[in-house]
């Protein structure tokens, strides 16, 4: 049984949302239901009328509606040809109110979606569907897993074909999954879900823990204020416990344990950058992480490490929410 049987795909007509359309096939199996959603913003909030004449705005709305219907029909036809059951929704904020992220979330809740797939750079109606606006806001308010697909220039796409991603027919197949863990229960849940996905797709999977020097966060320059040795021992114990928990999860799933631990000892080097570099070096086609947790003195929370990583990631990211 597929881990994600009921998937919502947010499209806006941009190249990145087109990539999300390809990516969604990697996270579902034939017979899965994919609901394609496009949200049109209320044009009156973006374009003022000219001398009180709203006819130009209405003409623009009609043109956008026509283009949106064509886009949804094309995407639906493409996915149906791959064996998926497809449903479409064209939503207008003029009728619904609120914002794009809220409309997508409401649609997902209405249909009990297992996974939402979004591109992180595009245009949603008039507003850009980019990290920092719609996509970021959606990740913050969503209570379900979210797959964020980033824009890739052609040269990056070529590189990924020979590393963690491979081209199969007309969609991208993930071959290696890197799971960023930090010892929190949510991170462990993310690892369990990623293992299920890896087994479904016959992928390699690796857990990554970045152990940050606990003194990097401390503003005081002198170590005499701290029990230096005790803190280092506690950090080492924390790392050992995280390794043990990850090993147990791998063993319980019947999957060989592949775990990488990176020591972060340089001030100014971010955990997010370390995760990005590790993913690139290993050739991961997907990075999985929980939306919040604890990482030593650094909070592995949206607004911190996870948010930083989402902003710099050059490959798909699956955010596990519960």
C-alpha positions as CSV (number, residue, x, y, z in Angstrom):
1,X,0.0,0.0,0.0
2,X,1.3,3.4,-0.9
3,X,2.2,5.7,2.0
4,X,0.4,8.6,0.2
5,X,-2.8,7.6,-1.4
6,X,-4.6,10.9,-1.5
7,X,-2.4,13.8,-2.7
8,X,-3.1,17.5,-3.2
9,X,-1.0,19.2,-5.9
10,X,-0.9,23.0,-6.0
11,X,-0.3,24.4,-9.5
12,X,0.2,27.9,-10.7
13,X,1.5,27.5,-14.2
14,X,5.1,28.3,-13.4
15,X,8.1,26.1,-14.4
16,X,8.5,25.1,-10.8
17,X,4.9,24.0,-10.4
18,X,5.4,22.0,-13.6
19,X,8.3,20.3,-11.9
20,X,6.0,19.6,-8.9
21,X,3.6,18.0,-11.4
22,X,6.4,15.6,-12.4
23,X,7.6,15.0,-8.9
24,X,4.2,14.0,-7.5
25,X,4.4,10.8,-9.5
26,X,7.4,9.7,-7.4
27,X,5.3,9.9,-4.2
28,X,2.2,8.0,-5.3
29,X,1.4,4.7,-7.0
30,X,-1.1,4.0,-9.8
31,X,-4.5,4.0,-8.3
32,X,-3.7,6.9,-6.0
33,X,-5.9,10.0,-6.1
34,X,-4.3,13.3,-7.0
35,X,-6.3,16.4,-6.5
36,X,-4.9,19.3,-8.6
37,X,-5.7,22.8,-7.1
38,X,-5.2,26.2,-8.6
39,X,-6.1,29.3,-6.6
40,X,-6.9,32.6,-8.3
41,X,-6.6,35.7,-6.1
42,X,-9.2,38.4,-5.9
43,X,-8.0,40.8,-8.6
44,X,-9.7,43.8,-7.0
45,X,-7.2,43.5,-4.1
46,X,-4.3,43.8,-6.6
47,X,-5.5,46.0,-9.4
48,X,-7.4,49.2,-8.7
49,X,-10.2,50.1,-11.1
50,X,-9.7,52.8,-13.6
51,X,-12.0,55.8,-13.0
52,X,-14.4,53.4,-11.3
53,X,-14.6,51.1,-14.3
54,X,-14.3,47.5,-13.3
55,X,-14.7,46.1,-16.8
56,X,-11.0,45.8,-17.4
57,X,-10.5,43.8,-14.2
58,X,-13.4,41.5,-15.1
59,X,-11.9,41.0,-18.5
60,X,-8.5,40.1,-16.9
61,X,-10.3,37.7,-14.6
62,X,-12.0,35.9,-17.5
63,X,-8.7,35.5,-19.3
64,X,-7.1,34.1,-16.2
65,X,-10.0,31.7,-15.7
66,X,-9.7,30.4,-19.3
67,X,-5.9,29.9,-18.9
68,X,-6.3,28.2,-15.5
69,X,-8.9,25.8,-16.9
70,X,-6.5,24.9,-19.8
71,X,-3.7,24.3,-17.3
72,X,-5.7,22.1,-15.1
73,X,-7.0,20.1,-18.1
74,X,-3.5,19.5,-19.4
75,X,-2.2,18.4,-15.9
76,X,-5.2,16.1,-15.4
77,X,-4.7,14.5,-18.8
78,X,-1.0,13.9,-18.1
79,X,-1.6,12.3,-14.7
80,X,-4.5,10.2,-15.9
81,X,-2.2,8.8,-18.7
82,X,0.1,7.5,-15.9
83,X,-2.7,5.6,-14.2
84,X,-3.7,8.1,-11.5
85,X,-7.2,9.0,-10.5
86,X,-7.3,12.8,-10.9
87,X,-9.7,15.5,-9.6
88,X,-9.3,19.2,-10.1
89,X,-10.4,22.3,-8.2
90,X,-10.3,25.8,-9.4
91,X,-10.7,28.2,-6.5
92,X,-11.3,31.9,-6.5
93,X,-10.5,34.0,-3.4
94,X,-13.1,36.5,-4.6
95,X,-15.6,33.8,-3.5
96,X,-13.7,32.3,-0.6
97,X,-11.9,35.2,1.0
98,X,-8.7,34.7,2.9
99,X,-5.4,33.9,1.2
100,X,-3.9,31.3,-1.1
101,X,-2.2,29.2,1.5
102,X,-5.4,29.1,3.6
103,X,-7.5,28.1,0.6
104,X,-5.1,25.3,-0.2
105,X,-5.1,24.1,3.4
106,X,-8.9,24.2,3.5
107,X,-9.1,22.1,0.3
108,X,-6.7,19.6,1.8
109,X,-8.6,19.3,5.0
110,X,-11.9,19.0,3.1
111,X,-10.6,16.0,1.2
112,X,-8.5,14.4,4.0
113,X,-5.3,14.8,2.0
114,X,-2.3,12.6,3.0
115,X,0.3,14.9,1.3
116,X,0.4,18.4,-0.2
117,X,2.9,19.1,-3.0
118,X,3.9,22.7,-3.8
119,X,6.5,24.5,-5.9
120,X,8.5,27.0,-3.9
121,X,9.0,29.6,-6.7
122,X,6.2,30.4,-9.0
123,X,3.2,32.7,-9.3
124,X,0.0,32.0,-7.5
125,X,-2.6,34.1,-9.2
126,X,-1.0,37.5,-9.1
127,X,1.2,36.9,-6.0
128,X,4.3,34.8,-6.4
129,X,4.0,31.3,-4.9
130,X,7.5,31.5,-3.4
131,X,9.1,30.6,-0.1
132,X,8.6,33.7,2.1
133,X,5.0,34.0,1.1
134,X,2.5,31.3,0.0
135,X,4.6,28.2,0.3
136,X,6.2,29.3,3.6
137,X,2.9,30.3,5.1
138,X,1.4,27.0,4.0
139,X,4.1,25.0,5.7
140,X,3.5,26.9,8.9
141,X,-0.3,26.4,9.0
142,X,-0.5,22.8,7.5
143,X,-1.0,19.9,9.9
144,X,-0.2,17.3,7.2
145,X,3.1,16.4,5.4
146,X,4.2,18.9,2.8
147,X,6.5,18.2,-0.2
148,X,8.3,21.4,-1.4
149,X,9.8,21.2,-4.9
150,X,12.4,23.8,-5.8
151,X,13.3,25.3,-9.1
152,X,16.2,23.7,-10.9
153,X,18.2,25.4,-13.7
154,X,18.9,22.9,-16.6
155,X,22.5,22.3,-15.5
156,X,21.3,21.3,-12.0
157,X,18.7,19.0,-13.6
158,X,21.4,17.3,-15.6
159,X,23.5,16.8,-12.5
160,X,20.7,15.3,-10.5
161,X,19.9,12.8,-13.3
162,X,23.3,11.2,-12.5
163,X,23.1,11.5,-8.7
164,X,20.1,11.2,-6.5
165,X,17.5,11.6,-9.1
166,X,16.9,9.6,-12.3
167,X,14.7,10.2,-15.2
168,X,12.1,7.5,-15.7
169,X,9.6,8.0,-18.5
170,X,8.2,11.5,-17.9
171,X,8.7,11.9,-14.2
172,X,11.5,12.0,-11.7
173,X,12.3,9.0,-9.6
174,X,13.9,9.5,-6.2
175,X,16.7,7.0,-5.6
176,X,18.2,8.3,-2.3
177,X,16.5,9.7,0.7
178,X,18.3,11.7,3.4
179,X,16.5,12.2,6.7
180,X,17.7,14.9,9.0
181,X,17.2,13.9,12.6
182,X,17.7,15.6,16.0
183,X,16.5,13.2,18.6
184,X,13.0,14.6,18.8
185,X,9.9,12.4,18.5
186,X,8.8,14.2,15.4
187,X,12.2,13.6,13.8
188,X,12.0,9.9,14.6
189,X,8.5,9.9,13.1
190,X,9.9,11.5,10.0
191,X,12.5,8.7,9.8
192,X,9.8,6.0,10.2
193,X,7.7,7.6,7.4
194,X,10.8,8.0,5.2
195,X,11.7,4.3,5.7
196,X,8.2,3.3,4.5
197,X,8.6,5.5,1.5
198,X,12.1,4.1,0.8
199,X,10.8,0.6,0.9
200,X,7.9,1.4,-1.4
201,X,10.2,3.0,-4.0
202,X,13.3,0.7,-3.4
203,X,15.4,3.7,-2.4
204,X,18.5,4.0,-0.4
205,X,17.9,5.8,2.9
206,X,20.3,7.5,5.3
207,X,19.8,9.3,8.6
208,X,21.8,12.4,9.2
209,X,22.5,14.0,12.6
210,X,24.5,17.2,12.9
211,X,26.1,17.4,16.3
212,X,26.8,21.1,17.0
213,X,29.4,22.1,19.5
214,X,27.3,23.3,22.5
215,X,29.6,26.3,23.0
216,X,28.9,27.7,19.6
217,X,25.6,29.1,20.8
218,X,27.0,30.7,24.0
219,X,27.6,34.4,23.9
220,X,30.1,34.4,26.8
221,X,33.6,34.1,25.6
222,X,35.2,32.5,28.6
223,X,34.5,28.8,29.4
224,X,35.2,29.3,33.1
225,X,31.5,30.1,33.6
226,X,30.5,26.6,32.5
227,X,31.1,23.0,33.5
228,X,33.0,22.4,30.3
229,X,33.6,18.7,30.7
230,X,30.1,17.9,31.9
231,X,28.6,19.7,28.9
232,X,30.7,17.9,26.5
233,X,29.9,14.5,28.1
234,X,26.2,15.4,27.9
235,X,26.5,16.3,24.2
236,X,28.3,13.0,23.5
237,X,25.6,11.1,25.4
238,X,22.9,12.9,23.4
239,X,24.6,11.9,20.2
240,X,24.9,8.3,21.3
241,X,21.2,8.2,22.3
242,X,20.2,9.6,18.9
243,X,22.3,7.0,17.1
244,X,20.8,4.2,19.3
245,X,17.2,5.4,18.6
246,X,17.8,5.7,14.9
247,X,19.4,2.2,14.8
248,X,16.4,0.8,16.6
249,X,14.0,2.4,14.1
250,X,16.0,1.0,11.2
251,X,16.1,-2.5,12.8
252,X,12.4,-2.5,13.6
253,X,11.7,-1.8,9.9
254,X,14.0,-4.5,8.7
255,X,16.2,-2.0,6.9
256,X,20.1,-1.8,7.2
257,X,21.1,1.1,9.4
258,X,22.9,3.8,7.4
259,X,23.6,6.8,9.6
260,X,25.9,9.8,9.2
261,X,27.0,12.0,12.1
262,X,28.7,15.3,11.3
263,X,30.4,17.3,14.0
264,X,29.8,21.0,13.6
265,X,32.7,22.9,15.4
266,X,33.0,26.1,13.4
267,X,31.2,29.2,14.4
268,X,29.3,30.8,11.5
269,X,28.6,27.4,9.9
270,X,24.9,26.7,10.0
271,X,23.3,23.3,10.5
272,X,21.1,24.0,7.4
273,X,24.2,24.5,5.3
274,X,25.7,21.3,6.6
275,X,22.5,19.3,5.7
276,X,22.5,20.8,2.2
277,X,26.2,19.9,1.7
278,X,25.6,16.4,3.0
279,X,22.6,15.9,0.7
280,X,24.6,17.1,-2.3
281,X,27.7,15.0,-1.5
282,X,25.6,11.8,-1.1
283,X,23.4,12.6,-4.1
284,X,20.2,12.6,-2.2
285,X,17.1,13.1,-4.4
286,X,14.9,14.0,-1.4
287,X,15.5,15.4,2.1
288,X,13.1,14.6,4.9
289,X,12.8,16.5,8.2
290,X,10.3,17.2,10.9
291,X,8.9,20.7,11.1
292,X,10.1,21.2,14.7
293,X,12.1,19.5,17.4
294,X,15.2,20.1,19.6
295,X,18.8,20.1,18.5
296,X,21.0,20.8,21.5
297,X,20.8,24.5,22.3
298,X,19.6,25.2,18.7
299,X,15.9,24.7,18.1
300,X,15.3,22.5,15.0
301,X,12.1,24.4,14.3
302,X,10.4,26.2,11.5
303,X,11.8,29.7,11.9
304,X,15.2,28.2,12.7
305,X,17.1,25.3,11.1
306,X,14.2,23.8,9.0
307,X,13.2,27.3,7.7
308,X,16.8,28.1,6.9
309,X,17.1,24.8,5.0
310,X,13.9,25.3,3.0
311,X,15.3,28.7,1.8
312,X,18.6,27.3,0.6
313,X,17.6,23.7,-0.5
314,X,18.3,22.8,-4.1
315,X,16.3,19.5,-4.0
316,X,12.8,18.4,-3.0
317,X,12.1,18.6,0.8
318,X,9.4,16.6,2.6
319,X,8.3,18.2,5.8
320,X,6.7,15.8,8.3
321,X,4.2,17.6,10.6
322,X,3.1,14.9,13.0
